[in-house]
Amino acid sequence: MLHALVDGDAEDYRMLADMLTYLEAWPALGELIAQAGRSGDADVREIGEEFYRSHRGLLP
């Protein structure tokens, strides 16, 4: 699923992160956060950092 976001922008990452949070899909959210951290886009990295800070206690 996450391979589809290779060309995703910050809005795509935020929408998916919000959905994964709503579904309490913590392993998938952790993968998304890690992928965001490797992005060349500073806005995408910031979303990853934001979701990590907000949910780190729930991530595997």
Residue, then its C-alpha position, 0 to 999 in steps of 0.5 A: m500500500l505504501h509504495a503507492l505514495v512514492d510520488g505522494d505529496a504532503e496532503d496524500y501523506r496527511m490523509l493516509a496518516d489520518m485514516l490509519t490513525y482513525l482505524e488504529a492501524w498502528p503498524a501501518l502508521g509506523e511504516l508511513i511515518a518511517q517512509a515520510g522520514r525518508s522523503g525528500d519533501a520537507d513538508v512530508r517529513e514534517i507530517g511524519e514527525e508530527f504523527y510520530r510525536s502524537h502517537r509514539g506511545l501507540l506505535p510498535 
